[in-house]
């Protein structure tokens, strides 16, 4: 038995092999670029452009429980010897109201309706225009809920809030 011999292809055949390898590599690169483009497009294009989405199940509507409202009579009072300046208070619905100057005793009252169990913000503030006492008071349904006074010289500031 003899030793097998290797038959080398001709030079032309070697060039054909190299050309086939290059074209196969190009096909792999093109397929990779297409796959990347598909992945990017599918993540960017909105769902509606890709067809109808499955609708989630519809839950029964939530009906809020009836909230019981409670009415309160609120009175803001200012008491002092020299009136009051720069009076600022919250009225029904938390509307901010201002008066530049009032004579004392001064009061304002209103009725407010609020959900049961909730306490709305209430406040009154004023400047004392002269020496002596300036007192503020907030009365809700006939009961004094807060009362404060200042007895400083001119321009003292008094504020009541709950």
C-alpha positions in Angstrom: 0.0 0.0 0.0 1.1 3.3 -0.8 0.9 6.6 1.1 -2.0 8.7 0.0 -1.1 11.9 -1.7 -2.7 15.2 -1.3 -4.0 16.8 -4.4 -3.8 20.5 -4.3 -6.4 22.4 -6.2 -5.2 24.6 -8.9 -4.6 28.3 -8.2 -7.9 29.2 -9.8 -9.8 26.8 -7.4 -8.1 28.5 -4.4 -9.3 31.9 -5.4 -12.9 30.5 -5.8 -12.8 29.2 -2.2 -11.6 32.6 -0.9 -14.3 34.4 -2.8 -17.0 32.0 -1.4 -15.7 32.6 2.1 -15.9 36.4 1.7 -19.4 36.2 0.3 -20.5 34.0 3.2 -19.0 36.5 5.6 -20.9 39.3 3.9 -24.2 37.3 4.2 -23.6 36.9 8.0 -22.9 40.7 8.4 -26.0 41.6 6.4 -28.2 39.2 8.5 -26.7 40.6 11.7 -27.6 44.2 10.6 -31.1 43.1 9.7 -31.6 41.4 13.1 -30.4 44.6 14.9 -32.7 46.8 12.8 -35.7 44.6 13.6 -34.9 44.6 17.3 -34.6 48.4 17.4 -37.7 49.0 15.3 -39.9 46.6 17.3 -38.9 48.4 20.5 -39.5 51.9 19.1 -42.7 51.5 17.0 -45.8 52.0 19.1 -48.0 49.1 19.9 -50.9 50.5 17.8 -48.7 50.3 14.6 -48.1 46.6 15.3 -51.7 45.7 15.4 -54.5 45.7 18.0 -53.5 45.0 21.5 -55.3 42.6 23.8 -57.7 44.6 25.9 -57.4 44.1 29.7 -60.5 42.8 31.4 -62.9 45.6 32.4 -63.4 46.0 36.1 -66.7 47.0 37.6 -66.8 50.8 38.2 -66.0 52.0 41.7 -68.9 54.0 43.1 -67.8 56.2 46.0 -69.7 55.9 49.2 -72.0 58.8 50.0 -70.1 61.3 52.1 -72.1 62.9 54.8 -71.6 66.7 55.0 -71.8 68.6 58.2 -72.6 72.3 58.5 -70.8 74.6 61.0 -71.4 78.2 61.9 -68.0 80.0 62.1 -67.4 83.4 63.6 -64.2 85.4 63.5 -63.9 88.2 66.1 -61.4 91.0 66.7 -61.6 92.9 70.0 -59.5 95.9 70.9 -59.4 99.6 71.8 -58.0 101.0 68.6 -59.5 98.9 65.8 -57.4 96.6 63.6 -55.4 96.9 60.3 -54.5 94.5 57.6 -57.2 91.9 58.6 -56.8 88.7 56.7 -59.0 85.6 57.2 -60.1 82.4 55.5 -63.8 82.3 54.7 -66.1 79.5 53.5 -64.3 77.2 51.0 -60.9 78.5 52.2 -61.2 81.7 50.2 -58.7 84.3 51.5 -60.3 87.7 52.4 -58.6 90.9 53.4 -59.7 94.2 54.9 -57.3 97.1 55.2 -58.9 98.6 58.4 -61.8 97.7 60.7 -63.2 99.2 63.9 -63.4 97.0 66.9 -65.3 95.1 68.1 -65.5 93.5 64.7 -66.8 90.1 63.6 -67.7 88.2 60.5 -69.7 84.9 60.4 -70.5 82.3 57.7 -71.8 78.8 57.5 -69.6 76.1 56.0 -70.4 72.6 54.9 -67.5 70.0 55.2 -67.3 66.2 55.0 -68.0 64.5 58.3 -64.8 63.9 60.3 -62.8 66.6 58.5 -61.7 69.9 60.0 -61.1 72.7 57.5 -58.3 75.3 58.0 -59.6 78.4 59.7 -57.5 81.5 60.4 -57.6 85.2 61.1 -54.7 87.7 61.5 -54.5 91.4 62.1 -52.2 94.3 63.1 -52.8 96.4 66.2 -52.7 100.0 65.1 -52.2 101.5 68.6 -51.2 100.7 72.2 -53.3 98.3 74.2 -54.7 94.9 73.6 -55.9 93.4 70.3 -57.6 90.0 70.7 -58.6 87.5 68.0 -61.1 84.7 68.5 -62.5 81.8 66.3 -65.9 80.5 67.4 -67.3 77.3 65.8 -71.0 76.4 66.6 -71.0 78.7 69.6 -67.8 77.3 71.2 -64.5 79.2 71.3 -61.9 77.0 69.5 -58.9 79.4 69.7 -58.3 82.8 71.3 -55.1 84.9 71.4 -54.2 88.5 72.3 -51.3 90.9 72.0 -50.6 93.8 74.4 -47.6 95.3 72.8 -47.1 98.8 71.5 -48.1 99.8 68.0 -47.9 97.4 65.0 -48.2 94.3 67.1 -49.5 91.3 65.1 -52.1 88.8 66.4 -53.1 85.5 64.6 -55.5 82.8 65.4 -55.6 79.5 63.4 -57.0 76.0 63.7 
